[in-house]
């Protein structure tokens, strides 16, 4: 991971992403995190990495808090989409240097448990039944790139820089590798995992790590646009579609895939969401899951 030294935590910035142009409401019973800031509003569960003085450098505390926060957003009945973002000047600059110093003295079992904590976060994100959108700016290095790759949709500002910096420290991008390779492909992963070079947002977009790039002043607008599309989709259909993508991706197109896809659409067609969605279409009205204007 890229190294960042620990400093005193700064006062958190006041700015936040409104899901539909309005400030996000805080949960009534928010969990007290030391490395994150969370809120819920307009159907969006927001998770902000909140160590701005450290450029949101990751440590063992953040791993465990992220795992808890993502699961809490998945479980919350008012959350339809999850947004992951970073306070301050960077999305996530990699690993906290002081934590990495401590990690050098860990026993093999302790090191394994620490690594497993990050692996659990990434898998929870990847398998989340609710879509996860990453708002990326400043820099996304090492483990931060893992968060970007594990999200369903990542949108970055044009000035964002990326790096799989582990090999420069004698490490390997182990836990993040399944997600990074899926996102950018094996050939690009070979280059950037081996060289540890820094590359720009345009290159991240070209190789598929990022789904969209925009000028910094337009980042929130683009993120809100994507959130708006997701909020209007059926929660069950989003979950089923994520499962479909995981089940079909990389498999040969054979009889097994054909029958699997047929079974899936037959099951979903009979679901309550499908019945409601089709009825709403013919009745020329919003489906019941579409938030009413100004709702929280």
Rosetta blueprint (number, residue, H / E / L):
1 X L
2 X L
3 X E
4 X E
5 X L
6 X L
7 X L
8 X L
9 X L
10 X L
11 X L
12 X L
13 X L
14 X L
15 X L
16 X L
17 X L
18 X L
19 X L
20 X L
21 X L
22 X L
23 X L
24 X L
25 X L
26 X L
27 X L
28 X L
29 X L
30 X L
31 X L
32 X L
33 X L
34 X L
35 X L
36 X E
37 X E
38 X E
39 X E
40 X E
41 X E
42 X L
43 X L
44 X E
45 X E
46 X E
47 X E
48 X E
49 X E
50 X L
51 X L
52 X H
53 X H
54 X H
55 X L
56 X L
57 X L
58 X E
59 X L
60 X H
61 X H
62 X H
63 X H
64 X H
65 X H
66 X H
67 X H
68 X H
69 X H
70 X H
71 X H
72 X H
73 X H
74 X H
75 X H
76 X L
77 X L
78 X L
79 X L
80 X L
81 X E
82 X E
83 X E
84 X E
85 X E
86 X E
87 X L
88 X L
89 X L
90 X L
91 X L
92 X E
93 X L
94 X L
95 X E
96 X E
97 X H
98 X H
99 X H
100 X H
101 X H
102 X H
103 X H
104 X L
105 X L
106 X L
107 X L
108 X H
109 X H
110 X H
111 X H
112 X H
113 X H
114 X H
115 X H
116 X H
117 X H
118 X H
119 X H
120 X H
121 X H
122 X H
123 X H
124 X H
125 X H
126 X H
127 X L
128 X L
129 X L
130 X L
131 X L
132 X E
133 X E
134 X E
135 X E
136 X E
137 X L
138 X L
139 X E
140 X E
141 X E
142 X L
143 X H
144 X H
145 X H
146 X H
147 X H
148 X H
149 X H
150 X H
151 X L
152 X L
153 X E
154 X E
155 X E
156 X E
157 X E
158 X L
159 X L
160 X L
161 X E
162 X E
163 X E
164 X L
165 X L
166 X H
167 X H
168 X H
169 X H
170 X L
171 X L
172 X L
173 X L
174 X L
175 X L
176 X L
177 X H
178 X H
179 X H
180 X H
181 X H
182 X H
183 X H
184 X H
185 X L
186 X H
187 X H
188 X H
189 X H
190 X H
191 X H
192 X H
193 X H
194 X H
195 X H
196 X L
197 X L
198 X E
199 X E
200 X E
201 X H
202 X H
203 X H
204 X H
205 X H
206 X H
207 X L
208 X L
209 X L
210 X L
211 X L
212 X E
213 X E
214 X E
215 X L
216 X H
217 X H
218 X H
219 X H
220 X H
221 X H
222 X H
223 X H
224 X H
225 X H
226 X H
227 X H
228 X H
229 X H
230 X H
231 X H
232 X L
233 X L
234 X L
235 X H
236 X H
237 X H
238 X H
239 X H
240 X H
241 X H
242 X H
243 X H
244 X H
245 X H
246 X H
247 X H
248 X H
249 X L
250 X L
251 X L
252 X L
253 X L
254 X L
255 X H
256 X H
257 X H
258 X H
259 X H
260 X H
261 X H
262 X H
263 X H
264 X H
265 X H
266 X H
267 X H
268 X H
269 X H
270 X L
271 X L
272 X H
273 X H
274 X H
275 X H
276 X H
277 X H
278 X H
279 X H
280 X H
281 X H
282 X H
283 X L
284 X L
285 X L
286 X L
287 X L
288 X L
289 X L
290 X L
291 X L
292 X L
293 X L
294 X L
295 X L
296 X L
